[in-house]
Amino acid sequence: MSRPASGAAAGKIGGAGRRSRGVWLTALPLYLFTIVFVAGPLVYMLVLSFQTKAEGWGVEQVFTWNNYLRILDPVYLDTFLQSLKLAVSTTLLVVLIGYPFGYFMAKLSQAWKRRMMMLIMIPFWTSSLIRLYGWMILLQAKGAVYQTVRFLGFDIDPLKVLYTYPAVLIGMVYALLPFMMLSVYSSAEKMDWSLVEAARDLGASPMKAFLSVTLKLTMPGLLSGVILTFVPSMGLFFIADILGGNKIVLVGSLIQDQLTRGADWPFAAALAVVLMIMTTLLIFLYQKVTHSTELEGLF
């Protein structure tokens, strides 16, 4: 009686081993892709940031901290601060516009949800460069935006509308707004609306119910939208080049310039590492807040 039982147990162990090998072989391409195309370039970029630029073209294998110390130079530090200012301004405007849109979109009927989703996705069918050139047409002297401003009684120079900081800010908000809308919509759609009704039944005002229930439950989507907005706005240099006329220099523009005209790859890598650290801190904050929100939901 014991031999068949032991044979069955051995068969189960063998089957489990084959399944584990099958899972490992299935996941192997993903691991290889991550190592080669994600971890490999990141490690190379980190190592390159501590090397020295050669006299002519290339890199010398000499360890140095100067690439990171150069970021503290007033010229480069001002570029970082300007990029940070633009990223914060863009994120705030995107939150103010995108959060209400995503929230109220989640309360629509299924038919209207599909219509609104289609309206959000249609611009992605066209190249972002073409859409930005469309904004150039709108902001130039004969464009609809400038003519509307003139109609309202404001006599301004058309060059003060197009190749300016506000023009770049408009382009950033336009390009990144859908990510906030969809992130908030995803969280709001999954929310249990009966909790809001319970808060109202217990005497909470609409604002109190929103701050204590709705905002906390949609916080993961809000923070996800903030990450998807803040991080790209630090490096979307082509928007600044097109709508800013090379007057607005961002960190992304600086990295591109160091990689092409300056040929200073170690310094460009150091700038990219600093951006990566900022991104990592934001993601860590997102995970921490999301985890704390889940724990509050349990209790």
C-alpha positions as CSV (number, residue, x, y, z in Angstrom):
1,M,0.0,0.0,0.0
2,S,2.9,2.4,0.7
3,R,4.6,1.9,-2.7
4,P,1.7,3.2,-4.8
5,A,1.3,6.2,-2.4
6,S,4.9,7.0,-2.6
7,G,4.8,6.6,-6.4
8,A,1.9,9.0,-6.6
9,A,3.7,11.5,-4.4
10,A,6.8,11.2,-6.6
11,G,4.6,11.8,-9.7
12,K,3.1,14.9,-8.2
13,I,6.6,16.2,-7.3
14,G,7.8,15.4,-10.9
15,G,4.7,17.2,-12.3
16,A,5.3,20.2,-10.2
17,G,9.0,20.3,-11.2
18,R,8.0,20.1,-14.9
19,R,5.5,23.0,-14.4
20,S,8.1,25.1,-12.7
21,R,10.6,24.5,-15.5
22,G,7.9,25.4,-18.0
23,V,7.1,28.6,-16.2
24,W,10.8,29.5,-16.0
25,L,11.3,28.8,-19.7
26,T,8.3,30.9,-20.5
27,A,9.6,33.8,-18.5
28,L,13.1,33.5,-19.8
29,P,12.6,35.8,-22.9
30,L,11.2,38.5,-20.6
31,Y,14.2,38.2,-18.3
32,L,16.6,38.4,-21.2
33,F,14.8,41.4,-22.7
34,T,14.9,43.2,-19.4
35,I,18.6,42.5,-18.8
36,V,19.7,43.5,-22.4
37,F,17.4,46.4,-23.1
38,V,16.6,47.9,-19.7
39,A,19.2,47.0,-17.0
40,G,22.1,46.9,-19.5
41,P,21.7,50.5,-20.8
42,L,21.0,51.8,-17.3
43,V,24.2,50.3,-16.0
44,Y,26.2,51.5,-19.0
45,M,24.8,55.0,-18.5
46,L,25.7,55.0,-14.8
47,V,29.3,53.8,-15.5
48,L,29.6,56.4,-18.4
49,S,28.6,59.2,-16.0
50,F,31.8,58.7,-14.0
51,Q,34.1,58.7,-16.9
52,T,36.0,61.5,-18.6
53,K,35.5,63.1,-22.0
54,A,38.4,62.6,-24.4
55,E,40.2,65.6,-25.9
56,G,38.8,64.9,-29.4
57,W,36.0,62.4,-29.8
58,G,35.1,59.6,-27.4
59,V,35.6,58.8,-23.7
60,E,38.6,58.1,-21.5
61,Q,38.4,55.4,-18.9
62,V,39.3,57.8,-16.0
63,F,37.0,57.9,-13.0
64,T,35.8,61.4,-12.1
65,W,33.0,63.2,-10.1
66,N,33.3,66.4,-12.3
67,N,30.3,65.4,-14.5
68,Y,28.0,65.7,-11.5
69,L,29.7,68.7,-10.0
70,R,29.2,70.5,-13.3
71,I,25.5,70.3,-12.8
72,L,26.0,72.8,-9.9
73,D,27.4,75.3,-12.4
74,P,25.0,78.3,-12.5
75,V,24.3,77.8,-16.2
76,Y,23.3,74.2,-15.9
77,L,21.7,74.6,-12.5
78,D,19.5,77.3,-14.0
79,T,18.5,74.9,-16.8
80,F,17.5,72.3,-14.2
81,L,15.5,74.9,-12.2
82,Q,13.8,76.1,-15.3
83,S,12.9,72.6,-16.3
84,L,11.7,71.9,-12.7
85,K,9.6,75.1,-12.8
86,L,8.0,74.1,-16.1
87,A,7.4,70.5,-14.9
88,V,5.7,71.8,-11.7
89,S,3.6,74.3,-13.6
90,T,2.5,71.7,-16.2
91,T,1.7,69.2,-13.5
92,L,-0.5,71.6,-11.6
93,L,-2.4,72.7,-14.6
94,V,-2.9,69.1,-15.8
95,V,-4.2,68.1,-12.3
96,L,-6.6,71.1,-12.2
97,I,-8.0,70.2,-15.7
98,G,-7.5,66.4,-15.9
99,Y,-8.8,65.4,-12.4
100,P,-12.3,66.8,-12.7
101,F,-12.6,65.5,-16.3
102,G,-11.6,62.0,-15.3
103,Y,-13.8,62.1,-12.2
104,F,-16.9,63.2,-14.0
105,M,-16.2,60.9,-16.9
106,A,-16.4,58.0,-14.6
107,K,-19.9,59.0,-13.6
108,L,-21.2,59.0,-17.1
109,S,-23.2,56.2,-18.7
110,Q,-21.5,53.4,-20.5
111,A,-22.4,54.9,-23.9
112,W,-21.0,58.3,-23.1
113,K,-17.9,56.8,-21.5
114,R,-17.1,55.1,-24.8
115,R,-17.7,58.4,-26.7
116,M,-15.4,60.4,-24.3
117,M,-12.7,57.7,-24.5
118,M,-12.8,57.9,-28.3
119,L,-12.4,61.7,-28.2
120,I,-9.4,61.3,-25.9
121,M,-7.7,58.7,-28.0
122,I,-8.4,60.3,-31.5
123,P,-5.4,62.8,-31.1
124,F,-3.0,59.9,-30.6
125,W,-3.8,58.7,-34.1
126,T,-1.8,61.7,-35.4
127,S,1.9,62.4,-34.8
128,S,2.6,64.6,-31.9
129,L,4.9,66.7,-34.1
130,I,2.0,67.5,-36.5
131,R,-0.2,68.4,-33.6
132,L,2.4,70.8,-32.2
133,Y,2.8,72.4,-35.6
134,G,-1.0,72.8,-35.5
135,W,-0.5,74.8,-32.2
136,M,2.0,77.0,-34.0
137,I,-0.6,77.9,-36.5
138,L,-3.1,78.7,-33.7
139,L,-0.6,80.8,-31.8
140,Q,1.0,82.8,-34.7
141,A,-0.1,86.3,-35.8
142,K,-3.0,85.1,-38.0
143,G,-3.9,82.2,-35.7
144,A,-7.2,81.8,-33.8
145,V,-5.6,82.3,-30.4
146,Y,-3.9,85.5,-31.2
147,Q,-6.9,86.9,-33.1
148,T,-9.1,86.0,-30.1
149,V,-6.8,87.9,-27.8
150,R,-6.8,90.9,-30.1
151,F,-10.7,90.7,-30.3
152,L,-10.8,90.9,-26.5
153,G,-8.9,94.2,-26.6
154,F,-5.4,93.1,-25.8
155,D,-2.9,94.6,-28.2
156,I,0.2,92.4,-28.0
157,D,3.1,91.5,-30.2
158,P,2.4,88.1,-31.9
159,L,6.0,87.0,-31.1
160,K,5.2,87.4,-27.4
161,V,2.5,84.7,-27.9
162,L,4.2,82.0,-29.9
163,Y,7.9,81.7,-28.9
164,T,7.4,82.2,-25.2
165,Y,7.2,80.3,-21.9
166,P,3.3,80.3,-21.9
167,A,3.4,78.8,-25.4
168,V,5.6,75.9,-24.3
169,L,3.4,75.5,-21.2
170,I,0.3,75.2,-23.4
171,G,2.1,72.6,-25.5
172,M,3.1,70.6,-22.5
173,V,-0.4,70.6,-21.0
174,Y,-1.9,69.6,-24.3
175,A,0.5,66.7,-24.8
176,L,0.3,65.3,-21.3
177,L,-3.3,66.0,-20.3
178,P,-4.7,62.7,-21.6
179,F,-2.5,60.7,-19.3
180,M,-3.9,62.4,-16.2
181,M,-7.5,62.0,-17.5
182,L,-7.2,58.3,-18.1
183,S,-5.3,57.7,-14.8
184,V,-8.0,59.4,-12.8
185,Y,-10.8,57.8,-14.8
186,S,-9.3,54.4,-14.2
187,S,-9.3,54.9,-10.4
188,A,-12.7,56.7,-10.2
189,E,-14.4,54.0,-12.3
190,K,-13.3,51.3,-9.8
191,M,-14.4,53.3,-6.8
192,D,-17.3,52.1,-4.6
193,W,-19.7,55.0,-4.9
194,S,-21.8,53.6,-2.0
195,L,-19.0,54.8,0.4
196,V,-19.6,58.4,-0.8
197,E,-23.3,57.9,-0.2
198,A,-22.7,56.5,3.2
199,A,-20.5,59.5,4.1
200,R,-23.3,61.9,3.0
201,D,-25.9,59.9,5.0
202,L,-23.7,60.3,8.1
203,G,-23.9,64.1,7.7
204,A,-20.8,64.9,5.8
205,S,-21.0,67.8,3.4
206,P,-20.2,67.2,-0.3
207,M,-16.8,68.8,0.1
208,K,-16.1,66.7,3.3
209,A,-17.2,63.5,1.6
210,F,-15.0,64.3,-1.4
211,L,-11.9,65.0,0.7
212,S,-12.3,62.1,3.1
213,V,-13.6,59.4,0.7
214,T,-13.3,60.2,-3.0
215,L,-9.9,61.9,-3.0
216,K,-8.3,59.1,-1.0
217,L,-9.8,56.4,-3.1
218,T,-8.7,58.1,-6.3
219,M,-5.3,59.1,-5.0
220,P,-3.4,56.2,-6.8
221,G,-4.8,57.3,-10.1
222,L,-4.0,61.0,-9.3
223,L,-0.4,60.1,-8.3
224,S,0.0,57.9,-11.4
225,G,-1.1,60.8,-13.5
226,V,1.4,63.1,-11.7
227,I,4.2,60.7,-12.5
228,L,3.2,60.4,-16.1
229,T,3.1,64.2,-16.4
230,F,6.0,65.4,-14.3
231,V,8.6,63.0,-15.5
232,P,8.1,63.6,-19.3
233,S,7.7,67.3,-18.9
234,M,11.3,67.5,-17.6
235,G,12.7,66.0,-20.9
236,L,10.2,66.7,-23.7
237,F,12.7,69.1,-25.4
238,F,11.0,69.0,-28.9
239,I,8.0,70.8,-27.5
240,A,10.3,73.6,-26.2
241,D,12.1,73.7,-29.5
242,I,9.0,74.0,-31.6
243,L,6.8,76.3,-29.5
244,G,9.6,78.1,-27.7
245,G,11.9,78.8,-30.6
246,N,15.0,77.5,-28.8
247,K,14.5,80.2,-26.2
248,I,13.3,77.7,-23.5
249,V,16.1,75.2,-22.7
250,L,15.2,72.1,-20.8
251,V,17.3,69.3,-19.4
252,G,16.3,67.2,-22.3
253,S,17.5,69.8,-24.7
254,L,20.8,70.0,-22.7
255,I,21.2,66.2,-22.9
256,Q,20.6,66.2,-26.7
257,D,23.0,69.1,-27.2
258,Q,25.8,67.3,-25.2
259,L,25.2,64.1,-27.2
260,T,25.3,65.7,-30.6
261,R,27.1,69.1,-30.8
262,G,29.1,68.9,-27.6
263,A,30.0,65.2,-27.8
264,D,30.3,65.1,-24.1
265,W,28.7,61.8,-23.4
266,P,29.7,61.4,-19.7
267,F,28.1,64.8,-18.8
268,A,24.9,63.8,-20.7
269,A,24.9,60.5,-18.8
270,A,25.2,62.3,-15.5
271,L,22.3,64.6,-16.4
272,A,20.3,61.5,-17.3
273,V,21.2,59.7,-14.0
274,V,19.9,62.7,-12.0
275,L,16.6,62.6,-14.0
276,M,16.4,58.9,-13.3
277,I,16.9,59.4,-9.6
278,M,14.1,62.0,-9.5
279,T,11.9,59.5,-11.4
280,T,12.8,56.8,-8.9
281,L,11.9,59.0,-5.9
282,L,8.5,59.9,-7.5
283,I,7.7,56.2,-8.1
284,F,8.8,55.4,-4.5
285,L,6.4,58.1,-3.2
286,Y,3.7,56.7,-5.4
287,Q,4.1,53.2,-4.1
288,K,4.3,54.4,-0.5
289,V,1.1,56.5,-0.7
290,T,-0.7,53.7,-2.6
291,H,0.3,51.1,0.0
292,S,-0.9,53.4,2.8
293,T,-4.2,53.9,1.1
294,E,-4.7,50.2,0.7
295,L,-4.0,49.7,4.4
296,E,-6.5,52.4,5.3
297,G,-9.1,50.6,3.2
298,L,-8.5,47.4,5.1
299,F,-9.3,49.1,8.4
